[in-house]
Amino acid sequence: MGQAILVLNAGSSSLKFTMFSYDSDELHVRYSGQIEGIGTRPHFKVSASAAQIVYETSWENPPVGQGHAYAFAQLADWLAPRLSEAELIGVGHRVVHGGPTYSAPLVVTPTVLRHLEAFVQLAPLHQPANLACIRATLDFLPGIANVACFDTAFHRSHPLVADRYALPAEYYAEGVRRYGFHGLSYEYIARALTSVDPVLAAGHVVIAHLGNGSSMCALSGGRSHDSSMGFTALDGLPMGTRCGQIDPGVLLYLMQTKGMGVQQIEELLYKRSGLLGISGVSMDMRNLEASADPRAAEAIDYYVFRIIRETGALAAAMGGLDGLVFTAGIGEHAAAIRERVCRGLAWLGLRFDPEANASHGPRISVPGSTVAAWVIPTDEERMIALHTLNVLRT
């Protein structure tokens, strides 16, 4: 019997899982799947290692307030008879926020769980789901080590100037700082880049993680130098329903003239803004690209504009730019978005290859381009599995 690692990646309305088999220091996908639509009409699909669908179902009206816990229970029912196929040695979890306390993956203890609860307000869409899955796993698999892997940890290499806000020092000491997110994705891309283009990997690279949650990272010598996201996952680029960068004076205006309270503003910024807010059509880039509504085009224009602007800012922070990497759902699949971004960065020396882009790369700049452009699929689950193994070995 071989060994196995289970990875859980809980989003605001989804639960992804991957079961890796582990032998001879190699990780192989045994099963992978996800439950989408948590909170509405969940859809559960599982694929085996050869990508064939082995299980699929949907259900309606899960118990109110038990979204992720109920979804995990359905996953647990499916997993239970398959746990005998290999020795499960650990469960790795994506945890969005590690706060100022946690800068590396670690085994979850009751103390760690209490600390992570304190960061819920810093990531209200994701942290509760992450912690709900950890608790459910501890109940389902007693005695199996659970390892928390933090999206903020990769960005702890930021210089102080990229880590601070211009607030009195006591707030920084309390943890009000620029954390950055999507770190597991960026860490995976940094590793992958050493195989794809080792020379570029040692230089100045901007990674664009473009999906329902979007952010960008300045990578210098394989380490995070700066990020578009800050204290929370609201900052930087516009996202599916999140606003991205906004003047804090707007929030004061809403409070003073509209009488909006904290909950109303949180609802607005996290769930009613971004691509959905601008377009009034959809949060999904595929729907926006297919729409004839001029507001959909306006949302796409703004999205592209912000990516181009952020790329220039991150390049300036590093003192130059050698490459740009697109990843995540939009970054990997939306050729039109990549083209508009690359053409908007021609002034940096990026010479775009439309034919390579149409086939999704992997390299979408022409040979000899001053700035190289790549499309590299991310794999947060594999990164979590690698971290879990490393923690269990120590």
N, C-alpha and C positions, 0 to 999 in steps of 0.2 A: 504493500500500500504506500502510495506517495504522500506528499504533504500538500496542503492548500492554504491559500490566503484569501479571505473574503474582504472586498472593498465596498464601502457604502459611501455614496456621494449624494447627499440630500440637498435639493434646491428648494425654492420657495413653494413650488407646486409639483415637484417631481422627486423621485427616488431612483437613482441609478445604482446598479450593483454589478460587480464582476467577481467571478470566482476564478482565481488563478491556481493552476497546479504548479508545484515548485519541485524541480529536481535538477541535479547537476548545475546548481547556481543559475538556472534559467527559469523564467516565468512564462507560462503558456496560458492563454485564455481557455478556461474550461466551459464556463457559461457567462453570459452577460445579458443584461436587460435593463428595463426601466419601467417604472410606473409613472405615467404622465397624467396631468389633469387632476391632481390631488386637490380636494376641495370643491370639485365640480362633478365630472364624470370620469373617474380614473380608468385608465387603460393600461393593462399589464402585458408586456411582451418579453419573451426570453428567447435568446439564440444560443446555439451550441458553438463550439470552437470553429466549425466550418461555416458559420454565419447562417445556417438554416434555422428557421423558427421552430422551436420545440414546444412552445406553450404560448397561448394568447387568450386573454379574457378581458372583460370590462365589467364594472358594477356601478350601480347608482345608489345615491343617498347613503353614504357611509355615516356612521354616528357623528353628530355635530361636535366639533371641537377635538376630534380624534383623528384628524386627517393623516398625518405622517405615522402616528402610532398604529392606526388601522391599516394603512398601506404596508407597513412593515410586517404586521401580522399575516397579511396575505402572502408576502414574500417568504416569511418564515415557514408557512404551511407548505409552500412549494419546495423550499430548500430542505426541510427536515428529512425526507426519505433519501436525499442525495448526499447528505453529510457523511454517510458511511463509505462513499466512494474514495475518500482520501482523508488523511489526518489533518483536521483544521488546526493550524498552529497560531492563528491570530486574525483579528479583524481590524482593518484600517479605515478610519473615518476622515472625510474632509470636514474640517471645522473652519468656518470663514474667518473668525476673529480670535486671535490669541492675545490681543491687548498688549500692554507693555511688559507683561509677565512672561509670555511663552514665545521663544524665538527658535524652537526646534521641536520636532515630533517627540511625543512621550507617551508612556502608558497612562491610561485614564484611571484615576483613583477618585474616591468620593471628594477629596479636597480639590482636585483638579476640576471636577464637575462644578463644585460650588464657585470656584473662580471664574469659570467660563460663563456661568449664569450672569455674572456681573457685566458681561460684554454684550448682552442681548440688545440693549438699546443702541449699541454701535452698529449692529447688523440685524435689524428687526425682521427682515424678510427671510434670512437664512439661518442665523444662529439658533433660533428655537427649533427648527427642523433638524439641524445637526445634532443638537443635544437630545431631542426626542428619540432619534435613531440610536444614539449611544445607550440611552437608558433601556430601550427595548432590546438591544443586543445583549446587554448585561443580564437581562432577565431570561432571554431565550437561550443564551450560551454561557451559563455560569462556569467560571473557571477558565474561560478562554480570554487571553489578553486582548484588550481593546486599545488601539493606538490612535491618538488624535494628531492629525497632520494639518498645519495651519496655513491658510492662504496668505496671511500677513508675514509669515516667517522669512520668506525669500527676500523681502524688502528691508530687512533689518540692516543690510549693508549700506543703506543710504548715508551720505554725508549729512552732518547736522543741518546744513542750510536747506537740504531737501526734506528734512524731517520736521521742521518747526513751522509754527504759525507766528505771526507778529503779535503775540499776546504776552501778557506778563508771565514771567518765568514759572510762577507757581502752577499755572495751568499745564505747562509742559510736564512738570514733575508729577502732576496728577494723571497724566496719560493723554492729554489733549495734544495730539501730534498727527502727522501724516503717515499713516500705516501702509497704504497701498494694498491691493487685493489681487486676486487671480494668480497668486504666487506659485501655486502648484503647476499651473499651466505654463507660466514663464520658465520655471525651473526645468520642466520637461523639454521645452523648446531650446533652452540653453544647452542642454545635454545633446539633443538631437542635432543641433547645429554643428557640434564638434565633429560629427560624422559626415554631415552633408557638405560643409564648407569650413574646415578647421581654421583657415586663415581669417575668414570673416568672423568666426566665433571668438577670436581673440581681439577683435576690434570694437567699434562703436556701432551698435545695432539697436533699432527700435522695433519692438514686437507689438503688433496690433492684435489684441485678443478681441475679436468683434463677434458678438452674439447678442442674445437678449440682455445680458449684462456685458458691457463693453468697457475696455480700458486699454491703456498703452503703457509700455515699460521701456525705459532707456537702459540698455544692457551694455556695460563696459567691461571687456575682458571676461564675459560670462557672469558678471555680478550685477545685481540691480543697482542702478545709480539714481534713478528717479522714476516716478510713476504718475499717471494722470489722476488716479484716485488718491484720496487723502484720509481723513479721520473716519469717514464712513464710505460705503460703496455707492454714494450718491454723486461724487465729484467727477469732474473731467468730461468725458464724452457723453452725449445723450444716449440713452439706452431704450429698451423696449417700452418701459413705463416709467423709468427714472429720468430725472431732469438733466443730470450732468451739472456742469459748472453754472453757478448762478450767483449774482450779487446778493450778499446777505441783507442788503438794504431792501431787496424785494420782500423778504420774509418779514422784516419790520413793518413794511408798508401793508402787507396783508393782515398783520396782527392789528395795526393801528386803525386802518381805514375799513377793513372788512370784518373786523372782530373775530378773526379766525384763531382758534386755539391750537394747542400742540398736536392733538390727534388729527384735526382737519388738515393742518399743514403737512404732517407726516403722510397722510393719505394722498394728498396732492402730489408731493414730491416723489413718493415711491411708486404709486399705482396709477396716477392719472396724467403723468407728464411724458417726457421723452418722445419717441416716435408716435406713440398713441396720442399724446397730448397735442402735438403739432398737427398731425394728420386728421384726427378725429375718425380715422378709418380702421387702423390696425396697429398692433405692436410688432407684427411679423413682417420682416423685410420682404419676404416672398409675396405677401399680399399687397404691400405698397408698390412693389415693382410692377405688379399686374394691374394695378388700379389706374383708371383714367381720371380720378379725382385730382384736381390741381393741388390740393392740400397734401396728398401723398407725395407728389413730386417735391413739394416744399420741405417735407420732413426728410426726404432723401438728400436734398441739397444741403440742408443744415447738417446732417450727419456727416456727409463727405467733407464739408467745410471745416467741421470741428476736428476730424481726423487729420486733415492736412495741416491745420493750425497747430495741433498738438505735436505732430511729427517735427515741425520746425522748432517748437519750444524745447522738446526733448533733445533734439540734435544740438541746439545751442547749449543746453545744460552739460552735455558731454564734450563740447568743443569740436564737434564734427559728426559725420554720419557715413558709415561704410555700407550699411545694409538695412533693409526693411523686410520684416517677416509678417505675413498674414496668417492668422490661425483662428480657431473656433468656428461656430456655425456659419456666420456671414463671411468671415475672413476666408474660410476654406471653400465656400460654394458660390458666393455672389461675385461672379466675374466682372459684372458691370461696375460694382462698387470699387473693386480693386483697380480697374482701369482708370476710373475717374480720379482716384487717389494718386495713382502713379503719374498720371499726366499732370496733375496739379503740383507734383514734386519734381518736374523736369528741371526747374531752376537749380535744384541741388545736384544735378548731374545724373538723375535716374532716367535711363533710356529703356523704354517699355517695349515688350515683345507681345503684341496682341494675339498671335497664334498660340504661343505657349500659355498665355493667360486663359484663352478659350478652353484649353484642355486642362486647366487648373494646375499648370506648372509641372514639376515643382519650382523651377526657376522661371520667373516671368519678366526678367530684364535681359537685354541682349548682351552677348559677350563683350567685355570691355567697358560696360556701363560703370561710371564712377561710383554710383550707389547700386548695389545688387538688390534685387527684390525676389523673395521666395514665398511659396505657399507650403507650409509645413503643418500637417494635422497634429493637434495636441492630444495628449493622453494622460489626463489627470489621474485616472484610476491606476495606471501602471506606475506613475510617480508615487502615489500613495502606497502601493504594494511594496515598492522598493524601500520606502521609508520604514514601513512596518517591519520588514525583514531586518533592516539595520538596527532598529530599536530592540527587537527581540534577540538579536545576537549579542548585544552589549550587556 
